[in-house]
């Protein structure tokens, strides 16, 4: 019987939008806010809240600046975020008995 102990699942990452952010950034490296919004089909306000939660956990770094005269927000995984995402995937893999 597999271990179905869900207490090791990272609640910060486990939310649908936050998981999408982590997966997208893991594959792309970094992204603009609008790129994430469009890729995840998320409302701007909701995405902002989820990014703040990931930032507060130290999983993403958010840089605000300008491209020309337009505001630009860039998001990237931190080393801690990449490690947490890998641990999250490993935990799910162990729970489900799958190997990646």
Secondary structure, DSSP 8 states (H G I E B T S, - for coil): -----GGGS-HHHHSHHHHHHHHHHHHHSEEEHHHHHHHHT--HHHHHHHHHHHHHTTSEEEEEEEETTEEEEEEEE-HHHHHHHHHHHHHHHHHHT---
